Amino acid sequence: MSVEGRTVLIAGATSASGRAVARALLDAGARVVAVGSDQGRIDALEAELPGVIGERADLTDGDDVLELAMRVHARVGDVDGVVHLVGGWRGGGGIPGQTDEDYRVLERSFTALRHVSRAFWDDLVASNAGRIAIVSSTTVAAPTAAAANYAAVKAASESWMQSLAHGFDALRPAQGAGGGAAAVTFRVRSLSGLEARLAASVVDLWRADASTLNGSVTQLVAD
Ligand SMILES: NC(=O)c1ccc[n+]([C@@H]2O[C@H](COP(=O)([O-])OP(=O)(O)OC[C@H]3O[C@@H](n4cnc5c(N)ncnc54)[C@H](OP(=O)(O)O)[C@@H]3O)[C@@H](O)[C@H]2O)c1
């Protein structure tokens, strides 16, 4: 099994980590759909990585995501994978400093995950090797006062991934041993310097059985 010939959508593709994942997937022979909210950054990514299929959408807007899914289906058909990288960071100030404004910014990442996973759920289920992955944070396992908003949103995202895993598991008997879809959570302390590690881990998602991967939470560390 490999990612070669499969179609993978990167939700939030223009950051350093998104570009590294896109490059690794292209190098491994995948077709890559790169989504971001800024057309200029999408254009720059398409210029940097020939072959990438850029799409602009605000992934926090449910209607925008449904329209994105229709455009993606028209351009490339169903996707086999979704790598969700929409993030954001706000923190500091202890518990009294966990402002609603910061929470609203952070919550956009979880909202985007919900929209994207629902819009492409049928694709992932229909694929013989559907994969969806997020990058969470080690702070979920050891939440701090200074990062309470952030840890809560990441914990919600991880919970959502376990729900996706439960949904995939329920369908697995019909998909056969080893086949089917998997929802995977990567955790990092910081992504800085780990972009290549993340990219390789995403490519490897298609080298393992879905039943082994589904619901897994893996901390990424430097080699
Ligand atoms: N950076 C770290 O050290 C670190 C640590 C722990 C976990 N993580 C997690 O790892 C993941 C990737 O992190 P990152 O720092 O590379 O990501 P990021 O800079 O937070 O954002 C990733 C991408 O999301 C896009 N994006 C933001 N809002 C969007 C929207 N409404 N619609 C569509 N696209 C949108 C951004 O592009 P546009 O602005 O062009 O739309 C960007 O390409 C995130 O989930 C993050 O929380 C990161």
The ligand as an SDF file (V2000), in Angstrom:
LIG
                    3D

 48 52  0  0  0  0  0  0  0  0999 V2000
    3.1230   25.5900   14.9380 N   0  0  0  0  0  0  0  0  0  0  0  0
    3.3070   24.8220   16.0230 C   0  0  0  0  0  0  0  0  0  0  0  0
    4.3370   24.8590   16.6930 O   0  0  0  0  0  0  0  0  0  0  0  0
    2.2150   23.8700   16.4340 C   0  0  0  0  0  0  0  0  0  0  0  0
    2.2590   23.2540   17.6870 C   0  0  0  0  0  0  0  0  0  0  0  0
    1.2470   22.3220   18.0270 C   0  0  0  0  0  0  0  0  0  0  0  0
    0.2260   22.0600   17.1100 C   0  0  0  0  0  0  0  0  0  0  0  0
    0.2210   22.7260   15.9070 N   0  0  0  0  0  0  0  0  0  0  0  0
   -0.8800   22.4640   14.9940 C   0  0  0  0  0  0  0  0  0  0  0  0
   -0.3740   22.0290   13.7610 O   0  0  0  0  0  0  0  0  0  0  0  0
   -1.2360   22.4540   12.7050 C   0  0  0  0  0  0  0  0  0  0  0  0
   -0.4070   23.1880   11.6610 C   0  0  0  0  0  0  0  0  0  0  0  0
    0.2100   24.2710   12.3120 O   0  0  0  0  0  0  0  0  0  0  0  0
    0.7840   25.5250   11.5030 P   0  0  0  0  0  0  0  0  0  0  0  0
    1.4670   26.4050   12.4980 O   0  0  0  0  0  0  0  0  0  0  0  0
    1.5020   25.0410   10.3190 O   0  0  0  0  0  0  0  0  0  0  0  0
   -0.5770   26.1200   11.0050 O   0  0  0  0  0  0  0  0  0  0  0  0
   -1.1760   27.5780   10.9350 P   0  0  0  0  0  0  0  0  0  0  0  0
   -0.0870   28.5120   10.5730 O   0  0  0  0  0  0  0  0  0  0  0  0
   -1.9390   27.8610   12.1500 O   0  0  0  0  0  0  0  0  0  0  0  0
   -2.2370   27.4500    9.7510 O   0  0  0  0  0  0  0  0  0  0  0  0
   -2.1680   26.4750    8.7700 C   0  0  0  0  0  0  0  0  0  0  0  0
   -2.9160   26.9240    7.5620 C   0  0  0  0  0  0  0  0  0  0  0  0
   -4.2770   27.1680    7.8200 O   0  0  0  0  0  0  0  0  0  0  0  0
   -4.7230   28.1270    6.8560 C   0  0  0  0  0  0  0  0  0  0  0  0
   -5.9620   28.7270    7.3360 N   0  0  0  0  0  0  0  0  0  0  0  0
   -6.1340   29.4940    8.4410 C   0  0  0  0  0  0  0  0  0  0  0  0
   -7.4250   29.8480    8.5600 N   0  0  0  0  0  0  0  0  0  0  0  0
   -8.0740   29.2800    7.5100 C   0  0  0  0  0  0  0  0  0  0  0  0
   -9.4230   29.2800    7.0850 C   0  0  0  0  0  0  0  0  0  0  0  0
  -10.3780   29.9230    7.7590 N   0  0  0  0  0  0  0  0  0  0  0  0
   -9.7400   28.6210    5.9480 N   0  0  0  0  0  0  0  0  0  0  0  0
   -8.7750   27.9690    5.2300 C   0  0  0  0  0  0  0  0  0  0  0  0
   -7.5030   27.9270    5.6060 N   0  0  0  0  0  0  0  0  0  0  0  0
   -7.1360   28.5790    6.7240 C   0  0  0  0  0  0  0  0  0  0  0  0
   -3.5470   29.0680    6.7550 C   0  0  0  0  0  0  0  0  0  0  0  0
   -3.4970   29.6910    5.4850 O   0  0  0  0  0  0  0  0  0  0  0  0
   -4.2480   31.0800    5.1200 P   0  0  0  0  0  0  0  0  0  0  0  0
   -3.9990   32.0130    6.2710 O   0  0  0  0  0  0  0  0  0  0  0  0
   -3.5990   31.4830    3.8710 O   0  0  0  0  0  0  0  0  0  0  0  0
   -5.6750   30.7070    4.9670 O   0  0  0  0  0  0  0  0  0  0  0  0
   -2.3680   28.1310    6.8770 C   0  0  0  0  0  0  0  0  0  0  0  0
   -1.9500   27.6910    5.6130 O   0  0  0  0  0  0  0  0  0  0  0  0
   -2.3020   23.3240   13.3440 C   0  0  0  0  0  0  0  0  0  0  0  0
   -3.4540   22.5730   13.5940 O   0  0  0  0  0  0  0  0  0  0  0  0
   -1.6490   23.7200   14.6580 C   0  0  0  0  0  0  0  0  0  0  0  0
   -2.6050   24.0140   15.6850 O   0  0  0  0  0  0  0  0  0  0  0  0
    1.1590   23.6130   15.5570 C   0  0  0  0  0  0  0  0  0  0  0  0
  1  2  1  0
  2  3  2  0
  2  4  1  0
  4  5  1  0
  4 48  2  0
  5  6  2  0
  6  7  1  0
  7  8  2  0
  8  9  1  0
  8 48  1  0
  9 10  1  0
  9 46  1  0
 10 11  1  0
 11 12  1  0
 11 44  1  0
 12 13  1  0
 13 14  1  0
 14 15  2  0
 14 16  1  0
 14 17  1  0
 17 18  1  0
 18 19  2  0
 18 20  1  0
 18 21  1  0
 21 22  1  0
 22 23  1  0
 23 24  1  0
 23 42  1  0
 24 25  1  0
 25 26  1  0
 25 36  1  0
 26 27  1  0
 26 35  1  0
 27 28  2  0
 28 29  1  0
 29 30  1  0
 29 35  2  0
 30 31  1  0
 30 32  2  0
 32 33  1  0
 33 34  2  0
 34 35  1  0
 36 37  1  0
 36 42  1  0
 37 38  1  0
 38 39  2  0
 38 40  1  0
 38 41  1  0
 42 43  1  0
 44 45  1  0
 44 46  1  0
 46 47  1  0
M  CHG  2   8   1  16  -1
M  END
$$$$
